[in-house]
């Protein structure tokens, strides 16, 4: 629902679901919306994936730790370094360019997963929230990884 190079097309989402995979929706603000830093774009992406693939095919994205910033001012000052590492070619411009805040601020506390859980339950119900918050990922890893 937002044109960003890291996001998957509807066709890819459908194919991943058909193969019993999962699509993770990460909490990077500029992956989700041009200007909105609230959880709403994150929830909208999850809802879109559910509409295509069902609630068993979506998870909280985690290609990097969702740890929050221990010192928000240091993180803000270091953001140009992060931006440079995300755009090594210098070609990402306009709405696709990394922007501050990089992560959804509502998820930047020690209670980040409680906040996510509450929002998921409110929007999708308890069972789907349970799946999205971890059960889908656990199921996927159990079926994809060797038992030893």
N, CA, C and O atoms as a GROMACS GRO file, in nm:
protein
  592
    1UNK      N    1   0.082  -0.121   0.000
    1UNK     CA    2   0.000   0.000   0.000
    1UNK      C    3   0.086   0.127   0.000
    1UNK      O    4   0.034   0.237  -0.017
    2UNK      N    5   0.215   0.110   0.018
    2UNK     CA    6   0.307   0.222   0.009
    2UNK      C    7   0.424   0.178  -0.077
    2UNK      O    8   0.488   0.077  -0.049
    3UNK      N    9   0.452   0.254  -0.180
    3UNK     CA   10   0.555   0.218  -0.276
    3UNK      C   11   0.693   0.248  -0.219
    3UNK      O   12   0.742   0.361  -0.222
    4UNK      N   13   0.755   0.143  -0.167
    4UNK     CA   14   0.891   0.153  -0.115
    4UNK      C   15   0.965   0.027  -0.158
    4UNK      O   16   0.906  -0.081  -0.157
    5UNK      N   17   1.092   0.036  -0.197
    5UNK     CA   18   1.164  -0.081  -0.250
    5UNK      C   19   1.166  -0.202  -0.157
    5UNK      O   20   1.176  -0.315  -0.206
    6UNK      N   21   1.158  -0.182  -0.027
    6UNK     CA   22   1.161  -0.295   0.067
    6UNK      C   23   1.026  -0.364   0.082
    6UNK      O   24   1.018  -0.473   0.139
    7UNK      N   25   0.919  -0.302   0.031
    7UNK     CA   26   0.786  -0.358   0.047
    7UNK      C   27   0.754  -0.458  -0.064
    7UNK      O   28   0.806  -0.446  -0.176
    8UNK      N   29   0.671  -0.554  -0.033
    8UNK     CA   30   0.635  -0.660  -0.128
    8UNK      C   31   0.507  -0.626  -0.204
    8UNK      O   32   0.417  -0.561  -0.150
    9UNK      N   33   0.501  -0.669  -0.328
    9UNK     CA   34   0.380  -0.650  -0.408
    9UNK      C   35   0.272  -0.747  -0.361
    9UNK      O   36   0.300  -0.844  -0.290
   10UNK      N   37   0.149  -0.720  -0.401
   10UNK     CA   38   0.038  -0.809  -0.367
   10UNK      C   39   0.063  -0.949  -0.422
   10UNK      O   40   0.028  -1.048  -0.358
   11UNK      N   41   0.122  -0.957  -0.540
   11UNK     CA   42   0.151  -1.087  -0.601
   11UNK      C   43   0.251  -1.166  -0.518
   11UNK      O   44   0.233  -1.286  -0.497
   12UNK      N   45   0.354  -1.100  -0.471
   12UNK     CA   46   0.454  -1.167  -0.386
   12UNK      C   47   0.390  -1.211  -0.255
   12UNK      O   48   0.415  -1.322  -0.209
   13UNK      N   49   0.308  -1.126  -0.196
   13UNK     CA   50   0.239  -1.162  -0.071
   13UNK      C   51   0.157  -1.288  -0.091
   13UNK      O   52   0.161  -1.379  -0.008
   14UNK      N   53   0.081  -1.294  -0.200
   14UNK     CA   54  -0.002  -1.411  -0.228
   14UNK      C   55   0.082  -1.536  -0.247
   14UNK      O   56   0.046  -1.644  -0.199
   15UNK      N   57   0.194  -1.524  -0.317
   15UNK     CA   58   0.282  -1.640  -0.339
   15UNK      C   59   0.347  -1.688  -0.210
   15UNK      O   60   0.358  -1.809  -0.187
   16UNK      N   61   0.390  -1.595  -0.125
   16UNK     CA   62   0.449  -1.633   0.004
   16UNK      C   63   0.345  -1.708   0.087
   16UNK      O   64   0.377  -1.811   0.147
   17UNK      N   65   0.223  -1.659   0.090
   17UNK     CA   66   0.117  -1.725   0.167
   17UNK      C   67   0.087  -1.863   0.110
   17UNK      O   68   0.067  -1.958   0.186
   18UNK      N   69   0.083  -1.875  -0.021
   18UNK     CA   70   0.056  -2.003  -0.086
   18UNK      C   71   0.159  -2.109  -0.047
   18UNK      O   72   0.128  -2.228  -0.038
   19UNK      N   73   0.283  -2.063  -0.025
   19UNK     CA   74   0.391  -2.155   0.014
   19UNK      C   75   0.403  -2.170   0.166
   19UNK      O   76   0.499  -2.228   0.216
   20UNK      N   77   0.305  -2.115   0.238
   20UNK     CA   78   0.297  -2.122   0.384
   20UNK      C   79   0.407  -2.043   0.453
   20UNK      O   80   0.451  -2.078   0.562
   21UNK      N   81   0.451  -1.937   0.389
   21UNK     CA   82   0.550  -1.848   0.448
   21UNK      C   83   0.482  -1.735   0.525
   21UNK      O   84   0.360  -1.733   0.539
   22UNK      N   85   0.563  -1.642   0.573
   22UNK     CA   86   0.509  -1.526   0.645
   22UNK      C   87   0.573  -1.399   0.589
   22UNK      O   88   0.686  -1.399   0.540
   23UNK      N   89   0.497  -1.292   0.599
   23UNK     CA   90   0.544  -1.160   0.559
   23UNK      C   91   0.554  -1.077   0.687
   23UNK      O   92   0.456  -1.060   0.759
   24UNK      N   93   0.672  -1.026   0.715
   24UNK     CA   94   0.692  -0.944   0.834
   24UNK      C   95   0.673  -0.797   0.800
   24UNK      O   96   0.724  -0.749   0.698
   25UNK      N   97   0.600  -0.726   0.884
   25UNK     CA   98   0.580  -0.582   0.867
   25UNK      C   99   0.664  -0.512   0.972
   25UNK      O  100   0.634  -0.516   1.091
   26UNK      N  101   0.771  -0.447   0.926
   26UNK     CA  102   0.867  -0.383   1.014
   26UNK      C  103   0.817  -0.246   1.056
   26UNK      O  104   0.727  -0.190   0.992
   27UNK      N  105   0.872  -0.190   1.162
   27UNK     CA  106   0.824  -0.066   1.220
   27UNK      C  107   0.906   0.056   1.178
   27UNK      O  108   0.914   0.154   1.252
   28UNK      N  109   0.967   0.050   1.061
   28UNK     CA  110   1.043   0.164   1.009
   28UNK      C  111   0.944   0.262   0.946
   28UNK      O  112   0.872   0.226   0.853
   29UNK      N  113   0.941   0.383   0.995
   29UNK     CA  114   0.841   0.481   0.951
   29UNK      C  115   0.843   0.503   0.801
   29UNK      O  116   0.737   0.504   0.737
   30UNK      N  117   0.960   0.521   0.743
   30UNK     CA  118   0.967   0.557   0.602
   30UNK      C  119   0.948   0.439   0.508
   30UNK      O  120   0.941   0.458   0.387
   31UNK      N  121   0.937   0.316   0.561
   31UNK     CA  122   0.896   0.201   0.480
   31UNK      C  123   0.744   0.198   0.466
   31UNK      O  124   0.691   0.134   0.375
   32UNK      N  125   0.675   0.266   0.557
   32UNK     CA  126   0.530   0.250   0.570
   32UNK      C  127   0.447   0.368   0.518
   32UNK      O  128   0.334   0.349   0.474
   33UNK      N  129   0.503   0.489   0.524
   33UNK     CA  130   0.426   0.608   0.485
   33UNK      C  131   0.522   0.724   0.463
   33UNK      O  132   0.631   0.728   0.521
   34UNK      N  133   0.480   0.818   0.381
   34UNK     CA  134   0.565   0.933   0.350
   34UNK      C  135   0.583   1.028   0.467
   34UNK      O  136   0.689   1.090   0.481
   35UNK      N  137   0.481   1.042   0.553
   35UNK     CA  138   0.489   1.140   0.661
   35UNK      C  139   0.436   1.093   0.796
   35UNK      O  140   0.472   1.151   0.898
   36UNK      N  141   0.354   0.991   0.799
   36UNK     CA  142   0.286   0.948   0.921
   36UNK      C  143   0.378   0.858   1.004
   36UNK      O  144   0.420   0.752   0.958
   37UNK      N  145   0.410   0.902   1.126
   37UNK     CA  146   0.499   0.827   1.215
   37UNK      C  147   0.423   0.751   1.323
   37UNK      O  148   0.484   0.696   1.415
   38UNK      N  149   0.290   0.747   1.314
   38UNK     CA  150   0.210   0.676   1.413
   38UNK      C  151   0.205   0.527   1.379
   38UNK      O  152   0.254   0.487   1.273
   39UNK      N  153   0.149   0.445   1.466
   39UNK     CA  154   0.132   0.303   1.434
   39UNK      C  155   0.031   0.275   1.322
   39UNK      O  156   0.026   0.164   1.270
   40UNK      N  157  -0.049   0.373   1.285
   40UNK     CA  158  -0.155   0.349   1.186
   40UNK      C  159  -0.105   0.291   1.053
   40UNK      O  160  -0.164   0.194   1.006
   41UNK      N  161   0.000   0.344   0.991
   41UNK     CA  162   0.046   0.282   0.866
   41UNK      C  163   0.091   0.136   0.886
   41UNK      O  164   0.068   0.053   0.799
   42UNK      N  165   0.154   0.107   0.997
   42UNK     CA  166   0.196  -0.031   1.028
   42UNK      C  167   0.073  -0.122   1.034
   42UNK      O  168   0.071  -0.229   0.973
   43UNK      N  169  -0.029  -0.078   1.106
   43UNK     CA  170  -0.153  -0.156   1.115
   43UNK      C  171  -0.220  -0.167   0.978
   43UNK      O  172  -0.276  -0.272   0.946
   44UNK      N  173  -0.216  -0.061   0.899
   44UNK     CA  174  -0.277  -0.065   0.766
   44UNK      C  175  -0.207  -0.167   0.675
   44UNK      O  176  -0.273  -0.238   0.599
   45UNK      N  177  -0.075  -0.175   0.684
   45UNK     CA  178   0.000  -0.274   0.605
   45UNK      C  179  -0.037  -0.416   0.650
   45UNK      O  180  -0.057  -0.504   0.567
   46UNK      N  181  -0.047  -0.437   0.780
   46UNK     CA  182  -0.086  -0.568   0.831
   46UNK      C  183  -0.226  -0.603   0.781
   46UNK      O  184  -0.250  -0.715   0.735
   47UNK      N  185  -0.317  -0.509   0.789
   47UNK     CA  186  -0.454  -0.533   0.743
   47UNK      C  187  -0.458  -0.566   0.594
   47UNK      O  188  -0.535  -0.652   0.551
   48UNK      N  189  -0.377  -0.499   0.516
   48UNK     CA  190  -0.370  -0.524   0.373
   48UNK      C  191  -0.321  -0.667   0.346
   48UNK      O  192  -0.377  -0.738   0.262
   49UNK      N  193  -0.219  -0.708   0.417
   49UNK     CA  194  -0.167  -0.844   0.400
   49UNK      C  195  -0.271  -0.947   0.442
   49UNK      O  196  -0.288  -1.049   0.374
   50UNK      N  197  -0.340  -0.923   0.552
   50UNK     CA  198  -0.447  -1.014   0.595
   50UNK      C  199  -0.553  -1.026   0.486
   50UNK      O  200  -0.604  -1.134   0.461
   51UNK      N  201  -0.586  -0.914   0.422
   51UNK     CA  202  -0.686  -0.916   0.315
   51UNK      C  203  -0.645  -1.001   0.196
   51UNK      O  204  -0.730  -1.057   0.127
   52UNK      N  205  -0.516  -1.010   0.171
   52UNK     CA  206  -0.465  -1.089   0.059
   52UNK      C  207  -0.437  -1.233   0.100
   52UNK      O  208  -0.471  -1.326   0.028
   53UNK      N  209  -0.374  -1.250   0.216
   53UNK     CA  210  -0.316  -1.379   0.251
   53UNK      C  211  -0.372  -1.443   0.378
   53UNK      O  212  -0.343  -1.559   0.406
   54UNK      N  213  -0.450  -1.369   0.454
   54UNK     CA  214  -0.501  -1.422   0.580
   54UNK      C  215  -0.408  -1.392   0.697
   54UNK      O  216  -0.290  -1.361   0.678
   55UNK      N  217  -0.462  -1.400   0.816
   55UNK     CA  218  -0.386  -1.362   0.936
   55UNK      C  219  -0.276  -1.462   0.972
   55UNK      O  220  -0.192  -1.431   1.057
   56UNK      N  221  -0.274  -1.578   0.911
   56UNK     CA  222  -0.169  -1.677   0.940
   56UNK      C  223  -0.042  -1.650   0.860
   56UNK      O  224   0.058  -1.720   0.877
   57UNK      N  225  -0.044  -1.548   0.773
   57UNK     CA  226   0.069  -1.520   0.684
   57UNK      C  227   0.141  -1.389   0.716
   57UNK      O  228   0.223  -1.344   0.636
   58UNK      N  229   0.112  -1.329   0.829
   58UNK     CA  230   0.174  -1.200   0.862
   58UNK      C  231   0.232  -1.204   1.002
   58UNK      O  232   0.182  -1.273   1.091
   59UNK      N  233   0.339  -1.126   1.020
   59UNK     CA  234   0.411  -1.125   1.148
   59UNK      C  235   0.472  -0.986   1.169
   59UNK      O  236   0.481  -0.906   1.076
   60UNK      N  237   0.512  -0.960   1.290
   60UNK     CA  238   0.592  -0.841   1.317
   60UNK      C  239   0.726  -0.862   1.247
   60UNK      O  240   0.791  -0.964   1.268
   61UNK      N  241   0.767  -0.766   1.166
   61UNK     CA  242   0.894  -0.778   1.094
   61UNK      C  243   1.010  -0.761   1.189
   61UNK      O  244   1.003  -0.686   1.286
   62UNK      N  245   1.119  -0.833   1.160
   62UNK     CA  246   1.231  -0.828   1.255
   62UNK      C  247   1.365  -0.852   1.187
   62UNK      O  248   1.443  -0.937   1.231
   63UNK      N  249   1.393  -0.779   1.081
   63UNK     CA  250   1.524  -0.798   1.019
   63UNK      C  251   1.634  -0.723   1.094
   63UNK      O  252   1.751  -0.733   1.060
   64UNK      N  253   1.596  -0.651   1.195
   64UNK     CA  254   1.689  -0.587   1.288
   64UNK      C  255   1.616  -0.579   1.422
   64UNK      O  256   1.493  -0.581   1.425
   65UNK      N  257   1.688  -0.571   1.532
   65UNK     CA  258   1.620  -0.570   1.661
   65UNK      C  259   1.536  -0.445   1.682
   65UNK      O  260   1.576  -0.335   1.646
   66UNK      N  261   1.419  -0.464   1.739
   66UNK     CA  262   1.332  -0.352   1.775
   66UNK      C  263   1.366  -0.317   1.919
   66UNK      O  264   1.294  -0.352   2.012
   67UNK      N  265   1.477  -0.247   1.935
   67UNK     CA  266   1.529  -0.223   2.071
   67UNK      C  267   1.498  -0.084   2.124
   67UNK      O  268   1.516  -0.059   2.243
   68UNK      N  269   1.453   0.005   2.039
   68UNK     CA  270   1.436   0.141   2.085
   68UNK      C  271   1.570   0.211   2.095
   68UNK      O  272   1.675   0.151   2.071
   69UNK      N  273   1.565   0.336   2.130
   69UNK     CA  274   1.687   0.415   2.142
   69UNK      C  275   1.712   0.446   2.288
   69UNK      O  276   1.630   0.511   2.352
   70UNK      N  277   1.825   0.401   2.343
   70UNK     CA  278   1.853   0.432   2.483
   70UNK      C  279   1.868   0.582   2.506
   70UNK      O  280   1.833   0.632   2.613
   71UNK      N  281   1.918   0.654   2.406
   71UNK     CA  282   1.932   0.799   2.417
   71UNK      C  283   1.884   0.859   2.285
   71UNK      O  284   1.956   0.857   2.185
   72UNK      N  285   1.764   0.912   2.286
   72UNK     CA  286   1.699   0.959   2.164
   72UNK      C  287   1.778   1.072   2.097
   72UNK      O  288   1.780   1.080   1.974
   73UNK      N  289   1.842   1.158   2.174
   73UNK     CA  290   1.919   1.268   2.114
   73UNK      C  291   2.045   1.218   2.043
   73UNK      O  292   2.080   1.267   1.936
   74UNK      N  293   2.112   1.121   2.103
   74UNK     CA  294   2.228   1.062   2.036
   74UNK      C  295   2.184   0.993   1.908
   74UNK      O  296   2.249   1.005   1.804
   75UNK      N  297   2.074   0.920   1.914
   75UNK     CA  298   2.022   0.850   1.796
   75UNK      C  299   1.987   0.950   1.686
   75UNK      O  300   2.016   0.926   1.569
   76UNK      N  301   1.925   1.061   1.723
   76UNK     CA  302   1.888   1.164   1.624
   76UNK      C  303   2.013   1.222   1.558
   76UNK      O  304   2.016   1.242   1.437
   77UNK      N  305   2.116   1.247   1.637
   77UNK     CA  306   2.240   1.302   1.583
   77UNK      C  307   2.315   1.200   1.496
   77UNK      O  308   2.383   1.238   1.401
   78UNK      N  309   2.301   1.072   1.529
   78UNK     CA  310   2.366   0.966   1.451
   78UNK      C  311   2.286   0.925   1.328
   78UNK      O  312   2.333   0.846   1.246
   79UNK      N  313   2.165   0.978   1.315
   79UNK     CA  314   2.077   0.936   1.205
   79UNK      C  315   2.139   0.955   1.067
   79UNK      O  316   2.118   0.870   0.980
   80UNK      N  317   2.214   1.062   1.041
   80UNK     CA  318   2.277   1.072   0.908
   80UNK      C  319   2.367   0.953   0.874
   80UNK      O  320   2.377   0.916   0.757
   81UNK      N  321   2.432   0.894   0.974
   81UNK     CA  322   2.514   0.774   0.948
   81UNK      C  323   2.425   0.657   0.906
   81UNK      O  324   2.459   0.584   0.812
   82UNK      N  325   2.312   0.640   0.975
   82UNK     CA  326   2.218   0.535   0.939
   82UNK      C  327   2.165   0.558   0.797
   82UNK      O  328   2.155   0.465   0.717
   83UNK      N  329   2.131   0.683   0.768
   83UNK     CA  330   2.081   0.717   0.635
   83UNK      C  331   2.183   0.682   0.528
   83UNK      O  332   2.148   0.625   0.424
   84UNK      N  333   2.308   0.714   0.552
   84UNK     CA  334   2.413   0.684   0.455
   84UNK      C  335   2.428   0.533   0.436
   84UNK      O  336   2.453   0.487   0.325
   85UNK      N  337   2.413   0.456   0.543
   85UNK     CA  338   2.425   0.310   0.530
   85UNK      C  339   2.306   0.250   0.456
   85UNK      O  340   2.321   0.148   0.388
   86UNK      N  341   2.188   0.311   0.468
   86UNK     CA  342   2.070   0.262   0.398
   86UNK      C  343   2.070   0.300   0.250
   86UNK      O  344   2.010   0.231   0.168
   87UNK      N  345   2.138   0.408   0.218
   87UNK     CA  346   2.140   0.458   0.080
   87UNK      C  347   2.284   0.472   0.034
   87UNK      O  348   2.334   0.583   0.015
   88UNK      N  349   2.350   0.360   0.017
   88UNK     CA  350   2.492   0.360  -0.019
   88UNK      C  351   2.518   0.424  -0.155
   88UNK      O  352   2.628   0.476  -0.178
   89UNK      N  353   2.420   0.421  -0.244
   89UNK     CA  354   2.440   0.476  -0.379
   89UNK      C  355   2.403   0.624  -0.388
   89UNK      O  356   2.440   0.690  -0.486
   90UNK      N  357   2.332   0.676  -0.289
   90UNK     CA  358   2.288   0.815  -0.292
   90UNK      C  359   2.174   0.839  -0.389
   90UNK      O  360   2.149   0.954  -0.428
   91UNK      N  361   2.105   0.733  -0.428
   91UNK     CA  362   1.999   0.746  -0.528
   91UNK      C  363   1.858   0.750  -0.469
   91UNK      O  364   1.763   0.780  -0.541
   92UNK      N  365   1.844   0.721  -0.341
   92UNK     CA  366   1.711   0.722  -0.282
   92UNK      C  367   1.675   0.865  -0.247
   92UNK      O  368   1.737   0.928  -0.162
   93UNK      N  369   1.574   0.916  -0.314
   93UNK     CA  370   1.534   1.057  -0.299
   93UNK      C  371   1.386   1.067  -0.269
   93UNK      O  372   1.312   0.968  -0.275
   94UNK      N  373   1.344   1.188  -0.236
   94UNK     CA  374   1.202   1.216  -0.218
   94UNK      C  375   1.139   1.132  -0.110
   94UNK      O  376   1.196   1.113  -0.003
   95UNK      N  377   1.018   1.080  -0.139
   95UNK     CA  378   0.944   1.005  -0.038
   95UNK      C  379   1.012   0.875   0.002
   95UNK      O  380   0.982   0.819   0.107
   96UNK      N  381   1.104   0.827  -0.080
   96UNK     CA  382   1.173   0.703  -0.048
   96UNK      C  383   1.293   0.722   0.043
   96UNK      O  384   1.347   0.624   0.096
   97UNK      N  385   1.336   0.845   0.062
   97UNK     CA  386   1.455   0.872   0.143
   97UNK      C  387   1.429   0.841   0.291
   97UNK      O  388   1.320   0.869   0.342
   98UNK      N  389   1.527   0.785   0.359
   98UNK     CA  390   1.513   0.766   0.504
   98UNK      C  391   1.487   0.899   0.573
   98UNK      O  392   1.540   1.002   0.532
   99UNK      N  393   1.406   0.896   0.678
   99UNK     CA  394   1.374   1.019   0.750
   99UNK      C  395   1.362   0.989   0.899
   99UNK      O  396   1.340   0.876   0.941
  100UNK      N  397   1.378   1.094   0.976
  100UNK     CA  398   1.364   1.086   1.120
  100UNK      C  399   1.221   1.115   1.159
  100UNK      O  400   1.160   1.204   1.100
  101UNK      N  401   1.164   1.044   1.256
  101UNK     CA  402   1.220   0.931   1.328
  101UNK      C  403   1.218   0.806   1.242
  101UNK      O  404   1.124   0.783   1.166
  102UNK      N  405   1.320   0.726   1.255
  102UNK     CA  406   1.331   0.604   1.174
  102UNK      C  407   1.230   0.499   1.217
  102UNK      O  408   1.176   0.427   1.133
  103UNK      N  409   1.205   0.489   1.346
  103UNK     CA  410   1.113   0.389   1.399
  103UNK      C  411   0.990   0.457   1.457
  103UNK      O  412   0.997   0.572   1.500
  104UNK      N  413   0.880   0.386   1.458
  104UNK     CA  414   0.755   0.440   1.511
  104UNK      C  415   0.776   0.478   1.658
  104UNK      O  416   0.802   0.390   1.740
  105UNK      N  417   0.766   0.606   1.692
  105UNK     CA  418   0.793   0.650   1.830
  105UNK      C  419   0.708   0.581   1.936
  105UNK      O  420   0.755   0.560   2.048
  106UNK      N  421   0.584   0.545   1.904
  106UNK     CA  422   0.498   0.478   2.002
  106UNK      C  423   0.554   0.342   2.045
  106UNK      O  424   0.515   0.289   2.149
  107UNK      N  425   0.645   0.287   1.964
  107UNK     CA  426   0.704   0.157   1.994
  107UNK      C  427   0.845   0.171   2.052
  107UNK      O  428   0.921   0.074   2.052
  108UNK      N  429   0.881   0.289   2.100
  108UNK     CA  430   1.017   0.313   2.144
  108UNK      C  431   1.035   0.304   2.296
  108UNK      O  432   1.135   0.353   2.349
  109UNK      N  433   0.941   0.243   2.364
  109UNK     CA  434   0.955   0.226   2.508
  109UNK      C  435   0.985   0.082   2.544
  109UNK      O  436   0.983  -0.007   2.458
  110UNK      N  437   1.013   0.059   2.671
  110UNK     CA  438   1.040  -0.078   2.716
  110UNK      C  439   0.916  -0.165   2.704
  110UNK      O  440   0.925  -0.288   2.707
  111UNK      N  441   0.800  -0.102   2.691
  111UNK     CA  442   0.674  -0.175   2.679
  111UNK      C  443   0.630  -0.190   2.533
  111UNK      O  444   0.512  -0.211   2.505
  112UNK      N  445   0.726  -0.178   2.439
  112UNK     CA  446   0.692  -0.175   2.296
  112UNK      C  447   0.605  -0.292   2.253
  112UNK      O  448   0.511  -0.273   2.176
  113UNK      N  449   0.633  -0.412   2.301
  113UNK     CA  450   0.554  -0.526   2.256
  113UNK      C  451   0.416  -0.528   2.320
  113UNK      O  452   0.320  -0.579   2.261
  114UNK      N  453   0.404  -0.475   2.439
  114UNK     CA  454   0.271  -0.459   2.500
  114UNK      C  455   0.187  -0.360   2.420
  114UNK      O  456   0.068  -0.381   2.399
  115UNK      N  457   0.249  -0.252   2.376
  115UNK     CA  458   0.179  -0.152   2.294
  115UNK      C  459   0.136  -0.216   2.162
  115UNK      O  460   0.021  -0.200   2.120
  116UNK      N  461   0.227  -0.288   2.099
  116UNK     CA  462   0.193  -0.356   1.973
  116UNK      C  463   0.079  -0.453   1.994
  116UNK      O  464  -0.016  -0.456   1.916
  117UNK      N  465   0.088  -0.533   2.099
  117UNK     CA  466  -0.016  -0.633   2.127
  117UNK      C  467  -0.152  -0.567   2.145
  117UNK      O  468  -0.252  -0.612   2.090
  118UNK      N  469  -0.155  -0.460   2.223
  118UNK     CA  470  -0.283  -0.390   2.247
  118UNK      C  471  -0.343  -0.341   2.116
  118UNK      O  472  -0.462  -0.358   2.092
  119UNK      N  473  -0.260  -0.279   2.033
  119UNK     CA  474  -0.309  -0.228   1.904
  119UNK      C  475  -0.355  -0.340   1.812
  119UNK      O  476  -0.457  -0.327   1.744
  120UNK      N  477  -0.282  -0.450   1.811
  120UNK     CA  478  -0.320  -0.564   1.728
  120UNK      C  479  -0.452  -0.624   1.775
  120UNK      O  480  -0.538  -0.657   1.693
  121UNK      N  481  -0.470  -0.638   1.907
  121UNK     CA  482  -0.595  -0.692   1.961
  121UNK      C  483  -0.711  -0.600   1.927
  121UNK      O  484  -0.817  -0.647   1.884
  122UNK      N  485  -0.692  -0.470   1.946
  122UNK     CA  486  -0.799  -0.373   1.916
  122UNK      C  487  -0.841  -0.379   1.770
  122UNK      O  488  -0.960  -0.369   1.739
  123UNK      N  489  -0.747  -0.395   1.681
  123UNK     CA  490  -0.776  -0.389   1.537
  123UNK      C  491  -0.818  -0.522   1.478
  123UNK      O  492  -0.905  -0.527   1.390
  124UNK      N  493  -0.757  -0.634   1.526
  124UNK     CA  494  -0.776  -0.762   1.460
  124UNK      C  495  -0.834  -0.871   1.549
  124UNK      O  496  -0.865  -0.980   1.499
  125UNK      N  497  -0.848  -0.846   1.678
  125UNK     CA  498  -0.899  -0.947   1.770
  125UNK      C  499  -0.786  -1.026   1.833
  125UNK      O  500  -0.671  -1.021   1.787
  126UNK      N  501  -0.820  -1.099   1.937
  126UNK     CA  502  -0.720  -1.169   2.018
  126UNK      C  503  -0.649  -1.279   1.940
  126UNK      O  504  -0.526  -1.289   1.947
  127UNK      N  505  -0.722  -1.360   1.866
  127UNK     CA  506  -0.659  -1.474   1.797
  127UNK      C  507  -0.562  -1.426   1.689
  127UNK      O  508  -0.449  -1.474   1.683
  128UNK      N  509  -0.606  -1.334   1.605
  128UNK     CA  510  -0.517  -1.282   1.500
  128UNK      C  511  -0.398  -1.210   1.562
  128UNK      O  512  -0.286  -1.223   1.512
  129UNK      N  513  -0.419  -1.135   1.670
  129UNK     CA  514  -0.308  -1.065   1.736
  129UNK      C  515  -0.206  -1.164   1.789
  129UNK      O  516  -0.085  -1.142   1.776
  130UNK      N  517  -0.252  -1.272   1.848
  130UNK     CA  518  -0.164  -1.378   1.898
  130UNK      C  519  -0.078  -1.434   1.784
  130UNK      O  520   0.042  -1.452   1.798
  131UNK      N  521  -0.142  -1.460   1.670
  131UNK     CA  522  -0.071  -1.512   1.554
  131UNK      C  523   0.033  -1.412   1.503
  131UNK      O  524   0.148  -1.447   1.481
  132UNK      N  525  -0.009  -1.288   1.485
  132UNK     CA  526   0.078  -1.184   1.428
  132UNK      C  527   0.195  -1.154   1.522
  132UNK      O  528   0.307  -1.132   1.477
  133UNK      N  529   0.168  -1.154   1.652
  133UNK     CA  530   0.270  -1.116   1.750
  133UNK      C  531   0.376  -1.224   1.774
  133UNK      O  532   0.474  -1.199   1.843
  134UNK      N  533   0.357  -1.344   1.718
  134UNK     CA  534   0.462  -1.443   1.737
  134UNK      C  535   0.427  -1.584   1.696
  134UNK      O  536   0.516  -1.659   1.655
  135UNK      N  537   0.302  -1.624   1.706
  135UNK     CA  538   0.266  -1.763   1.676
  135UNK      C  539   0.294  -1.798   1.530
  135UNK      O  540   0.339  -1.909   1.501
  136UNK      N  541   0.269  -1.705   1.438
  136UNK     CA  542   0.297  -1.733   1.297
  136UNK      C  543   0.446  -1.756   1.273
  136UNK      O  544   0.486  -1.848   1.202
  137UNK      N  545   0.528  -1.671   1.333
  137UNK     CA  546   0.673  -1.685   1.317
  137UNK      C  547   0.721  -1.816   1.379
  137UNK      O  548   0.804  -1.885   1.320
  138UNK      N  549   0.671  -1.850   1.495
  138UNK     CA  550   0.709  -1.975   1.560
  138UNK      C  551   0.670  -2.094   1.474
  138UNK      O  552   0.751  -2.186   1.454
  139UNK      N  553   0.549  -2.094   1.422
  139UNK     CA  554   0.504  -2.203   1.334
  139UNK      C  555   0.594  -2.212   1.211
  139UNK      O  556   0.637  -2.321   1.173
  140UNK      N  557   0.622  -2.098   1.151
  140UNK     CA  558   0.707  -2.097   1.031
  140UNK      C  559   0.845  -2.155   1.060
  140UNK      O  560   0.893  -2.240   0.985
  141UNK      N  561   0.909  -2.110   1.167
  141UNK     CA  562   1.043  -2.159   1.198
  141UNK      C  563   1.042  -2.307   1.235
  141UNK      O  564   1.136  -2.379   1.203
  142UNK      N  565   0.938  -2.352   1.302
  142UNK     CA  566   0.930  -2.494   1.335
  142UNK      C  567   0.918  -2.580   1.210
  142UNK      O  568   0.973  -2.690   1.204
  143UNK      N  569   0.846  -2.531   1.110
  143UNK     CA  570   0.831  -2.612   0.989
  143UNK      C  571   0.949  -2.596   0.895
  143UNK      O  572   0.976  -2.685   0.815
  144UNK      N  573   1.020  -2.483   0.903
  144UNK     CA  574   1.128  -2.456   0.806
  144UNK      C  575   1.265  -2.500   0.854
  144UNK      O  576   1.352  -2.531   0.771
  145UNK      N  577   1.287  -2.505   0.984
  145UNK     CA  578   1.420  -2.537   1.036
  145UNK      C  579   1.430  -2.683   1.078
  145UNK      O  580   1.330  -2.743   1.117
  146UNK      N  581   1.548  -2.740   1.070
  146UNK     CA  582   1.564  -2.879   1.113
  146UNK      C  583   1.536  -2.894   1.262
  146UNK      O  584   1.553  -2.800   1.340
  147UNK      N  585   1.494  -3.013   1.300
  147UNK     CA  586   1.459  -3.039   1.440
  147UNK      C  587   1.579  -3.048   1.533
  147UNK      O  588   1.562  -3.038   1.654
  148UNK      N  589   1.698  -3.066   1.481
  148UNK     CA  590   1.817  -3.083   1.565
  148UNK      C  591   1.879  -2.951   1.598
  148UNK      O  592   1.980  -2.946   1.668
   0.00000   0.00000   0.00000
